[in-house]
Amino acid sequence: MGADPGRPRRRASVRVLRVAALAETVSYLVLLVAVVVKYAADSPGGVSAAGPVHGVIFLAYAGLVLVHRDELRWDAARTAFALAAAVLPFGGLLVERRYLRGR
């Protein structure tokens, strides 16, 4: 038996999605902190800055999940979980630990 020719591509897909999942998690947490500061200190500037950044990162993460799902051999349930987890705080970390770590 020879080496799996798709393995380097799968590794690249895992790397890309790991970075995207972690970036999505961090941006979500920054946005949540900004919302707390907005209401606690009446300072909306953080939300104005963090909101669009998180939105772009969220959309990039969702797009990357859809682009790389075939390479990672994810079924519809795993793909749906990865997309749904993005709306939860720490959801990106959950996806990273459950589906990407060790691959």
N, CA, C and O atoms as a GROMACS GRO file, in nm:
protein
  412
    1MET      N    1   0.082  -0.118   0.000
    1MET     CA    2   0.000   0.000   0.000
    1MET      C    3   0.087   0.124   0.000
    1MET      O    4   0.184   0.133   0.075
    2GLY      N    5   0.051   0.219  -0.083
    2GLY     CA    6   0.125   0.344  -0.092
    2GLY      C    7   0.070   0.448   0.003
    2GLY      O    8  -0.029   0.428   0.072
    3ALA      N    9   0.138   0.559   0.004
    3ALA     CA   10   0.094   0.671   0.088
    3ALA      C   11  -0.033   0.732   0.031
    3ALA      O   12  -0.056   0.728  -0.090
    4ASP      N   13  -0.112   0.788   0.116
    4ASP     CA   14  -0.236   0.855   0.076
    4ASP      C   15  -0.201   0.984   0.003
    4ASP      O   16  -0.146   1.076   0.065
    5PRO      N   17  -0.231   0.995  -0.128
    5PRO     CA   18  -0.193   1.116  -0.203
    5PRO      C   19  -0.268   1.241  -0.159
    5PRO      O   20  -0.222   1.352  -0.185
    6GLY      N   21  -0.381   1.226  -0.094
    6GLY     CA   22  -0.458   1.342  -0.050
    6GLY      C   23  -0.419   1.394   0.088
    6GLY      O   24  -0.471   1.495   0.133
    7ARG      N   25  -0.328   1.323   0.153
    7ARG     CA   26  -0.294   1.361   0.290
    7ARG      C   27  -0.236   1.502   0.304
    7ARG      O   28  -0.277   1.574   0.395
    8PRO      N   29  -0.143   1.545   0.218
    8PRO     CA   30  -0.092   1.683   0.233
    8PRO      C   31  -0.202   1.788   0.218
    8PRO      O   32  -0.201   1.890   0.287
    9ARG      N   33  -0.297   1.763   0.128
    9ARG     CA   34  -0.408   1.859   0.111
    9ARG      C   35  -0.497   1.860   0.235
    9ARG      O   36  -0.542   1.966   0.278
   10ARG      N   37  -0.521   1.742   0.292
   10ARG     CA   38  -0.601   1.736   0.414
   10ARG      C   39  -0.532   1.807   0.529
   10ARG      O   40  -0.596   1.878   0.607
   11ARG      N   41  -0.402   1.790   0.538
   11ARG     CA   42  -0.326   1.861   0.643
   11ARG      C   43  -0.338   2.011   0.625
   11ARG      O   44  -0.355   2.084   0.722
   12ALA      N   45  -0.329   2.057   0.501
   12ALA     CA   46  -0.343   2.201   0.474
   12ALA      C   47  -0.483   2.248   0.511
   12ALA      O   48  -0.499   2.355   0.568
   13SER      N   49  -0.584   2.168   0.479
   13SER     CA   50  -0.722   2.203   0.514
   13SER      C   51  -0.739   2.212   0.665
   13SER      O   52  -0.805   2.302   0.716
   14VAL      N   53  -0.680   2.118   0.737
   14VAL     CA   54  -0.689   2.118   0.883
   14VAL      C   55  -0.623   2.244   0.938
   14VAL      O   56  -0.677   2.309   1.026
   15ARG      N   57  -0.504   2.277   0.885
   15ARG     CA   58  -0.434   2.397   0.933
   15ARG      C   59  -0.517   2.522   0.910
   15ARG      O   60  -0.531   2.606   1.000
   16VAL      N   61  -0.572   2.536   0.791
   16VAL     CA   62  -0.652   2.654   0.757
   16VAL      C   63  -0.773   2.664   0.849
   16VAL      O   64  -0.802   2.771   0.902
   17LEU      N   65  -0.843   2.554   0.868
   17LEU     CA   66  -0.963   2.557   0.952
   17LEU      C   67  -0.930   2.576   1.100
   17LEU      O   68  -1.006   2.640   1.173
   18ARG      N   69  -0.817   2.523   1.145
   18ARG     CA   70  -0.777   2.546   1.284
   18ARG      C   71  -0.755   2.694   1.309
   18ARG      O   72  -0.802   2.750   1.408
   19VAL      N   73  -0.682   2.759   1.219
   19VAL     CA   74  -0.656   2.903   1.233
   19VAL      C   75  -0.788   2.980   1.228
   19VAL      O   76  -0.810   3.070   1.309
   20ALA      N   77  -0.874   2.945   1.133
   20ALA     CA   78  -1.002   3.015   1.120
   20ALA      C   79  -1.090   2.994   1.244
   20ALA      O   80  -1.152   3.089   1.291
   21ALA      N   81  -1.094   2.873   1.297
   21ALA     CA   82  -1.176   2.845   1.416
   21ALA      C   83  -1.124   2.923   1.537
   21ALA      O   84  -1.203   2.978   1.614
   22LEU      N   85  -0.994   2.927   1.553
   22LEU     CA   86  -0.937   3.000   1.666
   22LEU      C   87  -0.958   3.151   1.649
   22LEU      O   88  -0.989   3.221   1.745
   23ALA      N   89  -0.940   3.201   1.527
   23ALA     CA   90  -0.962   3.344   1.502
   23ALA      C   91  -1.108   3.380   1.527
   23ALA      O   92  -1.138   3.486   1.584
   24GLU      N   93  -1.200   3.294   1.486
   24GLU     CA   94  -1.343   3.319   1.506
   24GLU      C   95  -1.374   3.323   1.656
   24GLU      O   96  -1.450   3.409   1.701
   25THR      N   97  -1.317   3.231   1.731
   25THR     CA   98  -1.338   3.228   1.876
   25THR      C   99  -1.287   3.354   1.943
   25THR      O  100  -1.357   3.416   2.023
   26VAL      N  101  -1.165   3.393   1.908
   26VAL     CA  102  -1.106   3.512   1.970
   26VAL      C  103  -1.186   3.637   1.933
   26VAL      O  104  -1.212   3.721   2.019
   27SER      N  105  -1.224   3.649   1.806
   27SER     CA  106  -1.299   3.768   1.765
   27SER      C  107  -1.435   3.774   1.834
   27SER      O  108  -1.484   3.882   1.867
   28TYR      N  109  -1.497   3.659   1.854
   28TYR     CA  110  -1.626   3.654   1.924
   28TYR      C  111  -1.609   3.699   2.069
   28TYR      O  112  -1.690   3.777   2.120
   29LEU      N  113  -1.505   3.652   2.134
   29LEU     CA  114  -1.482   3.691   2.274
   29LEU      C  115  -1.451   3.840   2.284
   29LEU      O  116  -1.496   3.906   2.378
   30VAL      N  117  -1.374   3.893   2.190
   30VAL     CA  118  -1.345   4.037   2.189
   30VAL      C  119  -1.476   4.115   2.173
   30VAL      O  120  -1.497   4.215   2.240
   31LEU      N  121  -1.562   4.068   2.084
   31LEU     CA  122  -1.691   4.134   2.065
   31LEU      C  123  -1.776   4.128   2.192
   31LEU      O  124  -1.840   4.227   2.228
   32LEU      N  125  -1.778   4.014   2.258
   32LEU     CA  126  -1.856   4.004   2.382
   32LEU      C  127  -1.803   4.099   2.490
   32LEU      O  128  -1.882   4.162   2.560
   33VAL      N  129  -1.672   4.110   2.502
   33VAL     CA  130  -1.614   4.205   2.597
   33VAL      C  131  -1.652   4.347   2.558
   33VAL      O  132  -1.684   4.429   2.644
   34ALA      N  133  -1.647   4.377   2.428
   34ALA     CA  134  -1.683   4.511   2.381
   34ALA      C  135  -1.829   4.544   2.413
   34ALA      O  136  -1.860   4.658   2.447
   35VAL      N  137  -1.917   4.446   2.404
   35VAL     CA  138  -2.058   4.468   2.437
   35VAL      C  139  -2.073   4.498   2.586
   35VAL      O  140  -2.149   4.587   2.624
   36VAL      N  141  -2.003   4.425   2.669
   36VAL     CA  142  -2.008   4.451   2.813
   36VAL      C  143  -1.958   4.592   2.843
   36VAL      O  144  -2.020   4.665   2.920
   37VAL      N  145  -1.846   4.630   2.782
   37VAL     CA  146  -1.791   4.764   2.803
   37VAL      C  147  -1.888   4.870   2.752
   37VAL      O  148  -1.904   4.976   2.813
   38LYS      N  149  -1.953   4.841   2.640
   38LYS     CA  150  -2.049   4.937   2.583
   38LYS      C  151  -2.157   4.971   2.685
   38LYS      O  152  -2.190   5.088   2.704
   39TYR      N  153  -2.212   4.870   2.750
   39TYR     CA  154  -2.322   4.896   2.842
   39TYR      C  155  -2.275   4.932   2.983
   39TYR      O  156  -2.343   5.005   3.054
   40ALA      N  157  -2.160   4.882   3.023
   40ALA     CA  158  -2.110   4.912   3.158
   40ALA      C  159  -2.048   5.050   3.166
   40ALA      O  160  -2.061   5.118   3.268
   41ALA      N  161  -1.982   5.092   3.059
   41ALA     CA  162  -1.911   5.221   3.062
   41ALA      C  163  -1.967   5.320   2.960
   41ALA      O  164  -1.908   5.426   2.938
   42ASP      N  165  -2.079   5.284   2.898
   42ASP     CA  166  -2.140   5.371   2.797
   42ASP      C  167  -2.037   5.414   2.692
   42ASP      O  168  -2.022   5.531   2.661
   43SER      N  169  -1.967   5.312   2.639
   43SER     CA  170  -1.862   5.337   2.541
   43SER      C  171  -1.881   5.242   2.422
   43SER      O  172  -1.831   5.130   2.425
   44PRO      N  173  -1.953   5.287   2.318
   44PRO     CA  174  -1.986   5.198   2.207
   44PRO      C  175  -1.874   5.178   2.103
   44PRO      O  176  -1.891   5.103   2.007
   45GLY      N  177  -1.762   5.244   2.122
   45GLY     CA  178  -1.656   5.237   2.022
   45GLY      C  179  -1.603   5.097   1.997
   45GLY      O  180  -1.572   5.062   1.883
   46GLY      N  181  -1.593   5.017   2.101
   46GLY     CA  182  -1.540   4.882   2.085
   46GLY      C  183  -1.628   4.795   1.998
   46GLY      O  184  -1.579   4.718   1.916
   47VAL      N  185  -1.759   4.807   2.017
   47VAL     CA  186  -1.853   4.728   1.936
   47VAL      C  187  -1.847   4.774   1.791
   47VAL      O  188  -1.855   4.692   1.699
   48SER      N  189  -1.835   4.904   1.770
   48SER     CA  190  -1.826   4.957   1.633
   48SER      C  191  -1.704   4.903   1.561
   48SER      O  192  -1.707   4.883   1.439
   49ALA      N  193  -1.596   4.878   1.634
   49ALA     CA  194  -1.474   4.826   1.573
   49ALA      C  195  -1.476   4.673   1.566
   49ALA      O  196  -1.444   4.615   1.463
   50ALA      N  197  -1.513   4.609   1.677
   50ALA     CA  198  -1.505   4.462   1.684
   50ALA      C  199  -1.616   4.393   1.606
   50ALA      O  200  -1.596   4.282   1.556
   51GLY      N  201  -1.732   4.456   1.596
   51GLY     CA  202  -1.845   4.394   1.527
   51GLY      C  203  -1.817   4.358   1.382
   51GLY      O  204  -1.833   4.243   1.344
   52PRO      N  205  -1.776   4.455   1.301
   52PRO     CA  206  -1.747   4.423   1.161
   52PRO      C  207  -1.630   4.325   1.144
   52PRO      O  208  -1.632   4.241   1.054
   53VAL      N  209  -1.530   4.338   1.229
   53VAL     CA  210  -1.416   4.246   1.220
   53VAL      C  211  -1.462   4.104   1.249
   53VAL      O  212  -1.428   4.010   1.177
   54HIS      N  213  -1.540   4.088   1.354
   54HIS     CA  214  -1.593   3.955   1.386
   54HIS      C  215  -1.682   3.904   1.273
   54HIS      O  216  -1.677   3.786   1.237
   55GLY      N  217  -1.763   3.991   1.216
   55GLY     CA  218  -1.850   3.950   1.106
   55GLY      C  219  -1.773   3.895   0.988
   55GLY      O  220  -1.811   3.793   0.930
   56VAL      N  221  -1.666   3.962   0.952
   56VAL     CA  222  -1.582   3.916   0.839
   56VAL      C  223  -1.517   3.782   0.874
   56VAL      O  224  -1.515   3.691   0.791
   57ILE      N  225  -1.464   3.771   0.995
   57ILE     CA  226  -1.399   3.646   1.035
   57ILE      C  227  -1.501   3.532   1.042
   57ILE      O  228  -1.471   3.420   1.002
   58PHE      N  229  -1.621   3.560   1.092
   58PHE     CA  230  -1.727   3.459   1.098
   58PHE      C  231  -1.762   3.410   0.957
   58PHE      O  232  -1.771   3.289   0.934
   59LEU      N  233  -1.781   3.503   0.865
   59LEU     CA  234  -1.815   3.463   0.728
   59LEU      C  235  -1.701   3.386   0.662
   59LEU      O  236  -1.725   3.290   0.589
   60ALA      N  237  -1.578   3.427   0.689
   60ALA     CA  238  -1.462   3.355   0.635
   60ALA      C  239  -1.458   3.212   0.691
   60ALA      O  240  -1.435   3.117   0.617
   61TYR      N  241  -1.480   3.198   0.820
   61TYR     CA  242  -1.481   3.065   0.883
   61TYR      C  243  -1.590   2.978   0.819
   61TYR      O  244  -1.564   2.864   0.782
   62ALA      N  245  -1.710   3.031   0.807
   62ALA     CA  246  -1.820   2.954   0.748
   62ALA      C  247  -1.787   2.913   0.604
   62ALA      O  248  -1.811   2.799   0.565
   63GLY      N  249  -1.733   3.006   0.527
   63GLY     CA  250  -1.694   2.974   0.390
   63GLY      C  251  -1.586   2.868   0.385
   63GLY      O  252  -1.590   2.778   0.301
   64LEU      N  253  -1.488   2.878   0.474
   64LEU     CA  254  -1.379   2.780   0.476
   64LEU      C  255  -1.429   2.642   0.517
   64LEU      O  256  -1.380   2.541   0.465
   65VAL      N  257  -1.524   2.636   0.608
   65VAL     CA  258  -1.583   2.506   0.644
   65VAL      C  259  -1.645   2.443   0.521
   65VAL      O  260  -1.625   2.325   0.494
   66LEU      N  261  -1.721   2.522   0.445
   66LEU     CA  262  -1.787   2.469   0.326
   66LEU      C  263  -1.688   2.431   0.217
   66LEU      O  264  -1.709   2.332   0.146
   67VAL      N  265  -1.582   2.508   0.202
   67VAL     CA  266  -1.482   2.480   0.099
   67VAL      C  267  -1.401   2.354   0.132
   67VAL      O  268  -1.370   2.274   0.044
   68HIS      N  269  -1.367   2.335   0.259
   68HIS     CA  270  -1.277   2.227   0.298
   68HIS      C  271  -1.348   2.101   0.346
   68HIS      O  272  -1.281   2.002   0.377
   69ARG      N  273  -1.478   2.101   0.354
   69ARG     CA  274  -1.550   1.985   0.409
   69ARG      C  275  -1.526   1.858   0.328
   69ARG      O  276  -1.513   1.750   0.386
   70ASP      N  277  -1.522   1.868   0.196
   70ASP     CA  278  -1.500   1.749   0.114
   70ASP      C  279  -1.359   1.693   0.134
   70ASP      O  280  -1.340   1.572   0.144
   71GLU      N  281  -1.261   1.783   0.138
   71GLU     CA  282  -1.123   1.739   0.158
   71GLU      C  283  -1.107   1.668   0.293
   71GLU      O  284  -1.028   1.574   0.304
   72LEU      N  285  -1.180   1.713   0.393
   72LEU     CA  286  -1.173   1.652   0.526
   72LEU      C  287  -1.268   1.534   0.542
   72LEU      O  288  -1.270   1.468   0.646
   73ARG      N  289  -1.346   1.508   0.437
   73ARG     CA  290  -1.442   1.396   0.436
   73ARG      C  291  -1.547   1.410   0.546
   73ARG      O  292  -1.584   1.314   0.613
   74TRP      N  293  -1.596   1.534   0.562
   74TRP     CA  294  -1.700   1.560   0.661
   74TRP      C  295  -1.836   1.533   0.599
   74TRP      O  296  -1.862   1.572   0.485
   75ASP      N  297  -1.922   1.468   0.673
   75ASP     CA  298  -2.060   1.449   0.627
   75ASP      C  299  -2.141   1.574   0.660
   75ASP      O  300  -2.090   1.670   0.718
   76ALA      N  301  -2.268   1.570   0.623
   76ALA     CA  302  -2.354   1.688   0.645
   76ALA      C  303  -2.370   1.721   0.793
   76ALA      O  304  -2.374   1.838   0.830
   77ALA      N  305  -2.378   1.620   0.878
   77ALA     CA  306  -2.396   1.644   1.022
   77ALA      C  307  -2.273   1.712   1.081
   77ALA      O  308  -2.287   1.806   1.160
   78ARG      N  309  -2.155   1.667   1.046
   78ARG     CA  310  -2.033   1.728   1.098
   78ARG      C  311  -2.018   1.871   1.047
   78ARG      O  312  -1.978   1.960   1.121
   79THR      N  313  -2.052   1.892   0.920
   79THR     CA  314  -2.045   2.026   0.863
   79THR      C  315  -2.144   2.118   0.933
   79THR      O  316  -2.110   2.232   0.968
   80ALA      N  317  -2.266   2.071   0.953
   80ALA     CA  318  -2.368   2.152   1.022
   80ALA      C  319  -2.324   2.184   1.165
   80ALA      O  320  -2.346   2.295   1.212
   81PHE      N  321  -2.263   2.088   1.232
   81PHE     CA  322  -2.214   2.113   1.368
   81PHE      C  323  -2.107   2.220   1.367
   81PHE      O  324  -2.109   2.311   1.451
   82ALA      N  325  -2.013   2.211   1.273
   82ALA     CA  326  -1.904   2.310   1.265
   82ALA      C  327  -1.960   2.450   1.238
   82ALA      O  328  -1.909   2.548   1.291
   83LEU      N  329  -2.063   2.459   1.156
   83LEU     CA  330  -2.124   2.589   1.127
   83LEU      C  331  -2.205   2.640   1.247
   83LEU      O  332  -2.196   2.757   1.283
   84ALA      N  333  -2.282   2.552   1.308
   84ALA     CA  334  -2.365   2.593   1.422
   84ALA      C  335  -2.280   2.630   1.543
   84ALA      O  336  -2.316   2.720   1.619
   85ALA      N  337  -2.169   2.564   1.562
   85ALA     CA  338  -2.082   2.591   1.676
   85ALA      C  339  -2.027   2.733   1.671
   85ALA      O  340  -1.992   2.790   1.775
   86ALA      N  341  -2.018   2.789   1.553
   86ALA     CA  342  -1.960   2.923   1.538
   86ALA      C  343  -2.046   3.031   1.605
   86ALA      O  344  -1.997   3.141   1.630
   87VAL      N  345  -2.171   3.001   1.632
   87VAL     CA  346  -2.256   3.102   1.696
   87VAL      C  347  -2.248   3.095   1.849
   87VAL      O  348  -2.310   3.175   1.918
   88LEU      N  349  -2.172   3.000   1.901
   88LEU     CA  350  -2.154   2.986   2.046
   88LEU      C  351  -2.017   3.040   2.086
   88LEU      O  352  -1.919   3.022   2.014
   89PRO      N  353  -2.010   3.105   2.201
   89PRO     CA  354  -1.876   3.140   2.251
   89PRO      C  355  -1.797   3.010   2.272
   89PRO      O  356  -1.850   2.912   2.325
   90PHE      N  357  -1.675   3.009   2.232
   90PHE     CA  358  -1.586   2.893   2.238
   90PHE      C  359  -1.627   2.782   2.143
   90PHE      O  360  -1.572   2.672   2.150
   91GLY      N  361  -1.722   2.807   2.054
   91GLY     CA  362  -1.763   2.706   1.957
   91GLY      C  363  -1.652   2.668   1.861
   91GLY      O  364  -1.638   2.550   1.826
   92GLY      N  365  -1.574   2.765   1.819
   92GLY     CA  366  -1.461   2.735   1.731
   92GLY      C  367  -1.360   2.644   1.798
   92GLY      O  368  -1.303   2.556   1.734
   93LEU      N  369  -1.339   2.664   1.928
   93LEU     CA  370  -1.248   2.575   2.002
   93LEU      C  371  -1.304   2.434   2.010
   93LEU      O  372  -1.230   2.336   2.003
   94LEU      N  373  -1.435   2.423   2.025
   94LEU     CA  374  -1.498   2.292   2.030
   94LEU      C  375  -1.477   2.218   1.898
   94LEU      O  376  -1.443   2.099   1.899
   95VAL      N  377  -1.496   2.286   1.787
   95VAL     CA  378  -1.473   2.225   1.656
   95VAL      C  379  -1.326   2.186   1.641
   95VAL      O  380  -1.294   2.076   1.594
   96GLU      N  381  -1.238   2.275   1.681
   96GLU     CA  382  -1.094   2.247   1.670
   96GLU      C  383  -1.058   2.123   1.750
   96GLU      O  384  -0.986   2.037   1.701
   97ARG      N  385  -1.105   2.113   1.872
   97ARG     CA  386  -1.071   1.999   1.957
   97ARG      C  387  -1.140   1.870   1.913
   97ARG      O  388  -1.081   1.762   1.919
   98ARG      N  389  -1.263   1.882   1.870
   98ARG     CA  390  -1.340   1.762   1.837
   98ARG      C  391  -1.305   1.704   1.700
   98ARG      O  392  -1.297   1.582   1.685
   99TYR      N  393  -1.283   1.791   1.600
   99TYR     CA  394  -1.268   1.742   1.463
   99TYR      C  395  -1.132   1.768   1.399
   99TYR      O  396  -1.096   1.702   1.302
  100LEU      N  397  -1.055   1.863   1.452
  100LEU     CA  398  -0.933   1.902   1.382
  100LEU      C  399  -0.805   1.861   1.454
  100LEU      O  400  -0.705   1.831   1.389
  101ARG      N  401  -0.806   1.860   1.584
  101ARG     CA  402  -0.685   1.827   1.661
  101ARG      C  403  -0.643   1.683   1.633
  101ARG      O  404  -0.725   1.591   1.635
  102GLY      N  405  -0.516   1.666   1.608
  102GLY     CA  406  -0.462   1.532   1.586
  102GLY      C  407  -0.482   1.476   1.448
  102GLY      O  408  -0.450   1.359   1.424
  103ARG      N  409  -0.532   1.555   1.356
  103ARG     CA  410  -0.552   1.505   1.218
  103ARG      C  411  -0.434   1.539   1.133
  103ARG      O  412  -0.432   1.506   1.014
   0.00000   0.00000   0.00000
